């Protein structure tokens, strides 16, 4: 199964570079969309149920969405700074890990602010 897919992807990438790039990019975007759906859908469903049933603490589920947005904004900020300022060109290599670490810290802050428990 997987070996056949790998051979076909290699063949596609070797014959037409542009379509190979498009194909790999679309696979990656599908993977990202899958994980985004996993992060975004439960808080929305919980909020609807919480509103309907009057459950306290429904907003805690939104910490995942806030963390996702924070991570994207930090990544954008770090890459823009590194591209505009030659003296901090090194920041481009560390943009992803820095945005992940800072976002994890902000996830704790968001959870506490929204009334959640870290336990």
Secondary structure, DSSP 8 states (H G I E B T S, - for coil): -HHHHHHHHHHHHHH-HHHHHHHHHHHHHHHHHHHHHHHHHHHHHHHHHHHHHT-TTGGGGGHHHHHHHHHHHHHHHHHHHHHH-GGGTTHHHHHHHHHHHHHHHHHHHHHHHTT----
